[in-house]
Amino acid sequence: MSKWNVIIDVAECTNCNLCTLATMDEHVGNEWPGYSAPMQKHGHRWINILQKERGTTPYFDAAYVPTMCNHCDDAPCIKVAKDGAIRKREDGIVLIDPVKAKGQKQLVEACPYGHIWWNEELQTPQHWNFDAHLIDSGWGKTRASQVCPTGAFVTLKISDEEMAHKAKAENLEVIKPELNAKPRVYYRNLWRYSTAFVAGTLSHDVGGRIECLEGAKLRLVKDGKTVAEQASDNYGDFKFDRLPENSGSYVLEIEAAGKTKKTVDAHVTESVNLGDIRV
């Protein structure tokens, strides 16, 4: 059976917030009986974009990660819901019943992703419900996927087997996989948000003139083992990316003209710019 999923490409998200705003446009002030009560106008971000800046100039980048209800197959919220307030549909969509869930504030704390929101005025928990009322009307898409200008936000309906194959083939990830909640929201290029890099620039003295050092061999070593290797580019620049944050001490070995010319220590908590390294 085909089920709904979301794929978000972190590399393509520009933080335009159109997915957030379109969701608010669809739900603020609008009641969709059987699907959702009106969204609270202030304080709720059913689609919330996380952002992180990595490194320092000139080795600097920013990543944006839209987050929302993950429509988990093993949803923790369902386990604490009373009176059938939350149900998992056969097409993968999780729905919080706006009537049955009234007063059940415990559902907010049950979500480990922080994506069940408490509507104080209506005394009810709410979430991004995949715009299920639009899906069921034959629209076949969410407002968020409709308005995304870069194609970073995609919804698709395929079988679990096809989705598992796609996730493996395209290196898709989910947030907090250790929870084993089996989210249906997948991310491409999540490493741009979740990992760190070590970067810098190599230069050398050529007849009293400082020039970029191109083609030097660089080796990043941790605990005596080579983690990665590369060569400096024509500007002398290098960048070792996708390193685990808070992974500790590394040694950068620099080899030019067949000899190890220099070693530089790098300690990784977040991304590190080693600056200009004279060889």
C-alpha positions as CSV (number, residue, x, y, z in Angstrom):
1,M,0.0,0.0,0.0
2,S,1.2,3.5,-0.8
3,K,1.8,5.9,2.0
4,W,2.6,9.6,2.3
5,N,6.1,10.8,3.1
6,V,8.1,14.1,3.0
7,I,11.6,14.6,1.6
8,I,13.3,17.8,2.5
9,D,16.6,18.8,0.8
10,V,18.6,20.9,3.3
11,A,20.9,22.1,0.5
12,E,18.0,23.6,-1.4
13,C,16.2,25.3,1.6
14,T,16.8,29.1,1.5
15,N,14.8,30.0,4.7
16,C,12.2,31.8,2.7
17,N,9.6,30.6,5.2
18,L,6.9,30.2,2.6
19,C,6.1,26.7,3.8
20,T,5.6,28.1,7.3
21,L,3.4,31.0,6.0
22,A,1.4,28.8,3.6
23,T,0.6,26.5,6.5
24,M,-0.6,29.4,8.6
25,D,-2.6,30.7,5.7
26,E,-4.4,27.4,5.4
27,H,-5.0,26.9,9.1
28,V,-5.2,30.2,11.1
29,G,-8.8,31.1,11.4
30,N,-9.9,28.1,9.5
31,E,-11.6,25.0,11.0
32,W,-11.5,21.8,9.1
33,P,-14.0,19.5,10.9
34,G,-12.6,16.1,11.6
35,Y,-9.1,17.3,10.8
36,S,-8.1,20.3,12.9
37,A,-9.4,23.2,14.9
38,P,-8.3,26.7,13.8
39,M,-4.5,27.2,14.3
40,Q,-3.5,29.7,17.0
41,K,-2.4,32.9,15.2
42,H,0.6,33.7,17.5
43,G,3.2,31.4,19.0
44,H,2.6,28.4,16.8
45,R,5.0,27.3,14.0
46,W,3.6,24.0,12.8
47,I,6.5,24.0,10.3
48,N,9.5,25.5,12.1
49,I,12.8,26.1,10.3
50,L,15.9,25.4,12.3
51,Q,19.0,27.3,11.2
52,K,22.7,26.9,11.9
53,E,25.7,28.9,10.9
54,R,29.0,26.9,10.5
55,G,32.5,28.3,10.6
56,T,33.8,31.8,10.2
57,T,34.6,34.0,7.2
58,P,35.7,33.0,4.7
59,Y,34.8,29.4,5.5
60,F,31.3,30.0,6.5
61,D,27.9,28.5,5.5
62,A,24.4,28.3,6.8
63,A,21.9,25.5,6.7
64,Y,18.1,25.6,7.2
65,V,16.1,22.6,8.2
66,P,12.2,22.7,8.1
67,T,10.8,20.6,10.9
68,M,7.3,19.5,11.6
69,C,5.2,16.6,12.9
70,N,7.0,13.5,11.6
71,H,3.9,11.3,11.2
72,C,5.8,8.5,12.9
73,D,4.8,4.9,12.4
74,D,5.6,4.3,16.1
75,A,4.5,7.6,17.3
76,P,5.1,8.2,21.1
77,C,2.1,10.6,21.2
78,I,-0.3,7.8,20.3
79,K,0.8,5.8,23.3
80,V,-0.3,8.4,25.8
81,A,-3.4,9.6,24.0
82,K,-6.7,8.9,25.7
83,D,-10.1,8.1,24.1
84,G,-8.6,7.6,20.7
85,A,-7.5,11.2,20.4
86,I,-4.8,10.4,17.9
87,R,-5.0,7.9,15.1
88,K,-2.6,6.6,12.5
89,R,-4.2,6.3,9.1
90,E,-3.5,3.5,6.6
91,D,-1.8,6.1,4.3
92,G,0.7,7.0,7.0
93,I,-0.8,10.3,8.2
94,V,-1.2,10.9,11.9
95,L,-4.2,12.9,12.9
96,I,-5.0,14.5,16.3
97,D,-8.8,14.6,16.6
98,P,-9.6,18.2,17.6
99,V,-12.6,17.2,19.7
100,K,-11.4,14.0,21.4
101,A,-8.0,15.6,22.2
102,K,-9.4,18.6,24.0
103,G,-7.8,19.1,27.4
104,Q,-5.1,16.5,26.8
105,K,-2.1,18.7,27.4
106,Q,0.1,15.6,28.1
107,L,0.3,15.1,24.3
108,V,2.5,18.1,24.0
109,E,5.2,16.6,26.2
110,A,4.8,13.2,24.6
111,C,6.3,14.4,21.3
112,P,10.1,14.1,21.5
113,Y,10.4,16.4,18.5
114,G,8.6,19.2,20.1
115,H,6.0,19.4,17.3
116,I,2.7,19.1,19.2
117,W,1.5,22.6,20.0
118,W,-0.9,23.7,22.8
119,N,-3.7,26.0,21.7
120,E,-4.4,27.8,25.0
121,E,-7.6,29.5,23.7
122,L,-9.2,26.2,22.5
123,Q,-7.5,24.1,25.2
124,T,-6.4,21.5,22.6
125,P,-3.1,20.1,21.2
126,Q,-2.4,20.7,17.5
127,H,0.1,19.7,14.9
128,W,0.9,19.9,11.2
129,N,-1.6,17.3,10.0
130,F,-0.1,16.9,6.5
131,D,-3.0,19.1,5.2
132,A,-5.0,15.9,5.2
133,H,-8.2,17.7,4.3
134,L,-6.5,18.7,1.1
135,I,-5.1,15.3,0.5
136,D,-8.5,13.7,1.0
137,S,-10.2,16.2,-1.4
138,G,-7.9,15.0,-4.2
139,W,-5.5,17.9,-4.1
140,G,-2.6,15.4,-3.8
141,K,-0.2,17.8,-2.1
142,T,0.4,20.0,0.9
143,R,0.4,23.8,0.9
144,A,4.1,23.6,1.9
145,S,5.1,21.5,-1.1
146,Q,3.0,23.7,-3.3
147,V,4.7,27.0,-2.5
148,C,8.3,25.8,-2.1
149,P,10.2,27.8,-4.8
150,T,13.3,25.6,-4.8
151,G,11.8,22.1,-4.7
152,A,13.3,21.6,-1.2
153,F,10.0,20.4,0.2
154,V,8.5,17.4,-1.6
155,T,5.6,15.1,-0.6
156,L,5.2,11.7,-2.2
157,K,3.1,8.7,-1.8
158,I,4.8,5.4,-2.4
159,S,5.0,2.0,-0.7
160,D,7.2,1.5,2.4
161,E,9.4,-0.8,0.4
162,E,10.0,1.8,-2.2
163,M,10.6,4.5,0.4
164,A,13.1,2.3,2.2
165,H,15.0,1.7,-1.1
166,K,14.9,5.4,-2.0
167,A,16.2,6.4,1.5
168,K,19.1,4.0,1.2
169,A,19.9,4.9,-2.4
170,E,19.8,8.6,-1.8
171,N,21.3,8.7,1.7
172,L,18.2,10.1,3.2
173,E,18.1,10.6,7.0
174,V,15.6,11.2,9.7
175,I,15.9,13.4,12.8
176,K,16.7,11.6,16.0
177,P,16.8,8.1,14.5
178,E,17.8,6.7,18.0
179,L,14.2,7.2,19.1
180,N,13.1,4.4,16.7
181,A,9.8,6.3,16.2
182,K,10.0,5.6,12.4
183,P,9.4,9.1,11.1
184,R,8.0,9.6,7.6
185,V,9.8,12.9,7.2
186,Y,13.2,12.4,5.5
187,Y,16.1,14.7,4.9
188,R,18.6,15.0,2.1
189,N,22.0,16.7,2.9
190,L,21.2,16.9,6.6
191,W,25.0,16.7,7.2
192,R,25.1,20.4,6.3
193,Y,23.3,21.1,9.6
194,S,24.4,18.2,11.8
195,T,28.2,17.9,11.1
196,A,31.3,20.1,11.4
197,F,34.3,20.9,9.2
198,V,37.9,21.8,9.4
199,A,39.1,24.3,6.8
200,G,41.9,26.7,6.1
201,T,44.3,28.1,3.5
202,L,47.9,27.1,2.7
203,S,50.5,29.6,1.6
204,H,54.3,29.6,1.1
205,D,57.2,31.9,0.5
206,V,58.4,32.0,-3.1
207,G,61.4,34.3,-3.5
208,G,60.2,36.7,-0.8
209,R,56.6,36.7,-2.2
210,I,53.8,35.0,-0.4
211,E,51.7,32.8,-2.7
212,C,48.9,30.3,-2.4
213,L,50.1,26.7,-2.1
214,E,48.3,24.6,-4.6
215,G,48.4,20.8,-4.8
216,A,49.8,20.2,-1.3
217,K,48.6,16.9,0.1
218,L,46.6,17.1,3.3
219,R,45.8,14.3,5.7
220,L,43.4,14.6,8.6
221,V,44.3,12.2,11.4
222,K,42.5,11.2,14.5
223,D,43.9,8.8,17.1
224,G,46.6,7.8,14.7
225,K,44.2,6.9,11.9
226,T,43.7,8.8,8.7
227,V,40.1,10.2,8.5
228,A,40.3,11.8,5.1
229,E,42.8,13.1,2.5
230,Q,42.7,15.8,-0.1
231,A,44.8,18.3,-2.0
232,S,44.8,22.1,-1.6
233,D,43.1,23.9,-4.5
234,N,44.7,26.6,-6.7
235,Y,43.9,29.2,-4.0
236,G,45.5,27.0,-1.3
237,D,42.2,26.3,0.2
238,F,41.1,23.0,1.8
239,K,38.0,21.8,3.7
240,F,37.4,18.5,5.5
241,D,33.6,18.3,6.0
242,R,31.1,15.9,7.5
243,L,33.0,15.5,10.7
244,P,31.0,14.6,13.9
245,E,30.5,17.6,16.1
246,N,32.2,17.4,19.5
247,S,34.5,14.8,18.1
248,G,37.6,16.2,19.8
249,S,41.2,16.4,18.6
250,Y,42.6,15.9,15.1
251,V,46.0,16.4,13.6
252,L,46.4,18.0,10.1
253,E,49.4,16.7,8.2
254,I,50.6,18.8,5.3
255,E,52.9,17.4,2.7
256,A,54.5,19.4,-0.1
257,A,57.2,18.4,-2.5
258,G,57.0,14.9,-1.1
259,K,57.9,15.8,2.5
260,T,55.8,16.4,5.5
261,K,56.2,20.1,6.0
262,K,53.9,20.9,8.9
263,T,51.4,19.5,11.4
264,V,48.6,21.5,12.9
265,D,46.3,20.6,15.7
266,A,42.6,21.1,15.4
267,H,40.0,20.6,18.1
268,V,36.5,20.0,16.8
269,T,33.4,21.0,18.9
270,E,31.9,23.0,16.1
271,S,33.3,23.9,12.7
272,V,36.9,25.1,12.7
273,N,38.6,27.7,10.5
274,L,42.4,27.3,10.9
275,G,43.0,30.4,8.9
276,D,46.2,31.0,6.9
277,I,48.8,28.3,7.4
278,R,52.3,29.2,6.2
279,V,54.1,26.1,5.0
